[in-house]
Amino acid sequence: MKKLSLFLALASFSAGVVLGEAINASEITKAPIAGLSIFKNGTVLVERSVEPPSEGPCYLSGDIKPYHGTFWALSDKSLKMTAFQETVISNSVSSVDTRSFAERHGGYEAVVWFVSEITTLKEELDFMQKEGAAGRVLTIQPVTDEKTSKTFYKVEGVVEKLPKASPAVRNGIMLPNPVFDGVVVKFPAGGVVRIPNANLKAVSAAGENQIETSVTRNLWKVEGAEKPFKIEYATQGMTWAPYYRMELNEGKAKLTMAADIKNEMEDFSEAEVSLVSGFPKIDMEGKDSLLNLRVSLNGFLDVLDGGAVYNAPRRRSYISNNYMAQAPMMAAKALGDMGMADEESATLGAVAQVEEKGAVNMHFQKIGKQSLKKGETLRTDIASAELEYTSKVSWNVTAMRDIDQNGYMRNLTTNAAQTVWDILVFKNPFSFPMTTAPMEVLLDGTFYCQTPQSWLNPGQEGKTTLTKALSLEPKLEENERAEEAEPKTLKLEHSTYRQVTVDGKATLKNHRKEKVTAEIILRVSGVIEKVELGEGQKETRSVSIPYGVNPVSSKTVETEIEPGATVEINYTYTSYIRY
């Protein structure tokens, strides 16, 4: 028979419990966390280092929960690993007697062994002292196993009979009276300790020795390990959130990046940490591996089957399927976002151009060795850099005619609200990508705004919306031309559409005392036939995306506006509207 672990030996000695064979605690090899790659969605890639014993098999704690298909033992030779659950055999309670421990032994003296978080116990003792229990002798005897670093407690006292649930009235509402799920031990000198059933290990009361809850643990037996090796797996339990601070001052700026790391997995010490930016596809994210002994066969198969996606039947559109296949979903979003000055709508259909090397799909930002306990959050600075920037104003012209993919005029107004935004133009100064995060902006040392910052590769130029430019006055006029004697029509399947021609004029007045650079984005449901540019105006971007009967078309014009001056842009576009 193998030697018992420290706790089990003490439990059998104190409570007279006959225990079965168990793996000695000294035989369980520690596998400390050596590296962590943390994703923003709570997934973390864990690397553990293992130094196996010189002889015999290696036993590891199997209390981790890897995602299915992500667990790997990295060794110079093949290893055999067996996952199993160790259960201590005892003279357990008769299955006929279904009463709880408190019901059977309430009012009797008892000896209880349990395991508890030290912090939880300390808070409980402090609480009792505040309630006037200071100076009372509590028979709590902690025993620490140096090899497992776990602390067990022996409590001697009277077991309380817990009351049955009874209705309670609060604010005229009947509420259940919750009953503590565990054992409450009261001390002769006063005070109590509440032990949840999950923490209860061994008890002795009223002449009856028993194990109230089975002593079980999950273990992995590794065979063939002769040299140190590593294990890697993905699991849930940690996340990180970035944020930026942009300090502006006369064309020069300082950009600082920081991050918060939240740990809800387990304690780790001096582990190499990387913060991951990007959008990887992790097919089995959140789906436990069979190595997790808490997962049943049926549960595992149900999780795999739960990932199936079925295509629901859709109502047939007025437009043919072949024609509608040309319309990407982003065009629908573009129409819904008309007038918004965010980066996504401003660059509709454009492909990001990165001038310098360093563009990546995923980035692992190393932040060195870190230590963090479960439940803690670490705040750390990542990097800072000096950079140059320029300021612009941006006007996403809000269309007066909103036409859906089937050619119906959803909205027609002569008084559409127009908004101009101040934007910041700069290049990512870091050697790594800037990830999506909030950015606080300060102007001459004073808080100016907080704005979302999108992904930017190293050296890539980005535009960030700051605040409404209330000192710029926008105005839009559109007039539909009189219909010709024989208007141009379009027939698709069983529907007929007439073509209309619209003449528009966009004007923007600068009420500031300094010259501004403005970009005016004309976007319509239809085809932009002509844009008349004045002196100093230039077209910088032209986009057309299929969207049902009419495409979504846009043209961006850049111009400078002197103080007190007004610029004017005339344009013409055509659209098909369903009769």
Summary of the structure (lengths in Angstrom):
residues: 579
radius of gyration: 34.6
end to end distance: 89.9
largest distance: 107.5
contacts: 1652
relative contact order: 0.13
helix: 11%
strand: 48%
